[in-house]
């Protein structure tokens, strides 16, 4: 049986290549902008995932969403340590609308999508996001940053999460919608990396 997740991933390979390119030249400014916008994104992601829990019905759905909530909560605490080290505080004027569109789409999925939509979006996105974060972590560590846990927490592996996501996605199967959801979330991912790399 063909994996839904792998079939959808093939549809966004071109976007994933562009996302990988977007972090080829890390800098202090990129790292600061990364943290500034993540201070907005991560709390809103956590709230969106908490809302999504209300849609869970089957045991594997509860497990899947709980894994996501736990992961984001751990990431939030790691982000605060990184922000403190870099002396970055949340300020509305530092938030780039292009950089934070991802979390707005995640909120839309939590409210209006199925758990299948959410499962596809997140397991398609996480490995790509995690790979870029690792590139930034490597640069940050080489430049003396100590608290890089946030940048490494998404590195995977995602075997159990992907197994659960496949089951949930098959239960709500809608390939046309899944492909749209994957393209949308990866486009917003690309927008994030391009925004924090921009000098504008």
C-alpha positions as CSV (number, residue, x, y, z in Angstrom):
1,X,0.0,0.0,0.0
2,X,1.4,3.4,-1.0
3,X,2.1,5.7,1.8
4,X,0.0,8.8,1.8
5,X,2.7,10.9,3.5
6,X,5.3,9.9,0.9
7,X,3.0,10.5,-2.0
8,X,2.2,14.0,-0.7
9,X,5.9,14.7,0.0
10,X,6.7,14.1,-3.7
11,X,4.2,16.9,-4.5
12,X,6.3,19.5,-2.5
13,X,9.8,18.4,-3.4
14,X,10.4,21.7,-5.4
15,X,9.3,23.8,-2.4
16,X,11.5,21.8,0.0
17,X,14.6,22.4,-2.2
18,X,13.9,26.1,-2.1
19,X,13.5,26.0,1.7
20,X,16.9,24.3,2.0
21,X,18.5,27.0,0.0
22,X,17.0,29.8,2.1
23,X,19.4,29.2,5.0
24,X,22.7,28.8,3.1
25,X,24.2,32.0,4.6
26,X,23.4,32.2,8.3
27,X,24.2,35.4,10.1
28,X,23.7,37.1,13.5
29,X,20.9,39.2,11.9
30,X,19.2,36.0,10.6
31,X,19.4,34.4,14.0
32,X,18.0,37.4,15.8
33,X,15.1,37.6,13.3
34,X,14.6,33.9,13.6
35,X,14.1,34.2,17.4
36,X,12.1,37.4,17.2
37,X,9.5,35.7,15.0
38,X,9.6,32.4,16.8
39,X,8.6,34.2,20.0
40,X,5.3,34.9,18.2
41,X,5.0,31.6,16.3
42,X,5.7,28.9,19.0
43,X,3.1,30.1,21.5
44,X,0.5,30.3,18.8
45,X,1.4,26.9,17.4
46,X,1.1,25.5,20.9
47,X,-2.4,27.0,21.3
48,X,-3.5,25.8,17.8
49,X,-2.4,22.3,18.6
50,X,-4.2,22.4,21.9
51,X,-7.4,23.4,20.1
52,X,-6.9,20.5,17.7
53,X,-7.0,18.1,20.6
54,X,-10.8,18.7,20.8
55,X,-11.1,16.9,17.4
56,X,-9.5,13.7,18.6
57,X,-11.7,10.7,18.8
58,X,-9.6,7.6,18.4
59,X,-6.8,6.6,20.7
60,X,-4.1,7.2,18.1
61,X,-5.4,10.7,17.4
62,X,-5.1,11.6,21.1
63,X,-1.6,10.2,21.1
64,X,-0.6,12.0,17.9
65,X,-1.8,15.4,19.0
66,X,-0.4,14.9,22.5
67,X,3.1,14.2,21.0
68,X,2.8,17.5,19.1
69,X,1.7,19.5,22.1
70,X,4.5,18.0,24.3
71,X,7.1,18.7,21.6
72,X,6.0,22.3,21.2
73,X,5.9,22.9,24.9
74,X,9.5,21.6,25.2
75,X,10.4,23.8,22.3
76,X,8.8,26.9,23.8
77,X,11.0,26.5,27.0
78,X,14.1,26.0,24.9
79,X,13.3,29.1,22.8
80,X,13.1,31.2,25.9
81,X,16.6,30.2,26.9
82,X,17.9,31.0,23.4
83,X,16.1,34.4,23.4
84,X,17.5,35.2,26.9
85,X,21.1,34.4,25.8
86,X,20.7,36.6,22.7
87,X,18.9,39.3,24.7
88,X,15.9,39.2,22.3
89,X,12.5,40.1,23.7
90,X,9.1,39.8,22.1
91,X,8.1,43.1,20.5
92,X,5.3,43.6,18.0
93,X,7.4,45.8,15.8
94,X,9.8,42.9,15.2
95,X,7.2,40.5,13.9
96,X,7.3,40.1,10.1
97,X,3.8,39.1,8.7
98,X,5.4,37.0,6.0
99,X,7.5,35.1,8.6
100,X,4.5,34.2,10.8
101,X,1.9,33.2,8.2
102,X,2.8,29.5,8.9
103,X,1.3,29.7,12.4
104,X,-1.9,31.4,11.1
105,X,-2.4,28.6,8.7
106,X,-1.8,26.1,11.5
107,X,-4.6,27.8,13.5
108,X,-6.8,27.6,10.4
109,X,-6.1,23.8,10.1
110,X,-6.8,23.3,13.8
111,X,-10.2,25.1,13.5
112,X,-11.4,24.1,10.0
113,X,-9.4,21.1,8.9
114,X,-9.6,17.5,9.8
115,X,-7.0,15.7,11.9
116,X,-5.9,14.1,8.7
117,X,-5.1,17.5,7.2
118,X,-3.2,18.4,10.4
119,X,-1.3,15.1,10.3
120,X,-0.2,15.5,6.7
121,X,0.8,19.1,7.1
122,X,3.0,18.6,10.2
123,X,4.8,15.4,9.2
124,X,5.5,16.8,5.7
125,X,6.8,20.0,7.3
126,X,8.7,18.9,10.4
127,X,11.7,17.1,8.8
128,X,12.3,20.1,6.4
129,X,12.0,22.6,9.3
130,X,14.2,20.5,11.4
131,X,16.9,20.3,8.8
132,X,17.1,24.1,8.4
133,X,17.1,24.6,12.1
134,X,20.1,22.2,12.4
135,X,22.0,24.3,9.8
136,X,21.3,27.4,11.9
137,X,22.3,25.5,15.1
138,X,25.7,24.5,13.6
139,X,26.4,28.1,12.7
140,X,25.2,29.4,16.1
141,X,27.4,26.9,18.0
142,X,30.4,27.7,15.9
143,X,29.9,31.4,16.8
144,X,29.7,30.8,20.5
145,X,25.9,30.5,21.1
146,X,25.4,28.1,24.1
147,X,21.6,27.5,24.2
148,X,21.0,25.9,20.8
149,X,18.5,23.3,22.2
150,X,15.6,24.9,20.4
151,X,17.4,24.6,17.1
152,X,18.1,20.9,17.6
153,X,14.8,19.8,19.2
154,X,13.2,19.2,15.8
155,X,15.9,17.1,14.3
156,X,13.9,13.8,14.6
157,X,13.8,11.0,14.0
158,X,10.0,11.1,13.5
159,X,9.3,7.4,13.0
160,X,6.5,7.0,15.6
161,X,5.0,10.4,14.7
162,X,4.9,9.5,11.0
163,X,3.4,6.1,11.8
164,X,0.6,7.7,13.7
165,X,0.2,10.4,11.1
166,X,-0.2,7.8,8.3
167,X,-3.0,6.1,10.2
168,X,-4.8,9.3,10.9
169,X,-4.4,10.6,7.4
170,X,-5.8,7.3,5.9
171,X,-8.8,7.6,8.2
172,X,-9.7,11.0,6.7
173,X,-8.2,10.4,3.3
174,X,-8.7,13.3,0.8
175,X,-5.6,13.4,-1.4
176,X,-6.6,16.5,-3.3
177,X,-7.0,18.4,-0.1
178,X,-3.9,16.9,1.4
179,X,-1.7,18.0,-1.5
180,X,-3.1,21.6,-1.2
181,X,-2.5,21.6,2.6
182,X,1.1,20.4,2.1
183,X,1.8,22.9,-0.6
184,X,0.3,25.7,1.5
185,X,2.3,24.9,4.7
186,X,5.5,24.5,2.8
187,X,5.0,27.7,1.0
188,X,4.5,29.4,4.3
189,X,7.7,27.7,5.6
190,X,9.6,29.1,2.6
191,X,8.2,32.5,3.3
192,X,9.4,32.3,6.9
193,X,13.0,31.5,5.9
194,X,13.1,34.1,3.1
195,X,11.7,36.7,5.5
196,X,14.3,36.2,8.2
197,X,17.1,36.2,5.6
198,X,15.8,39.4,4.0
199,X,17.6,42.7,4.6
200,X,14.3,44.6,4.1
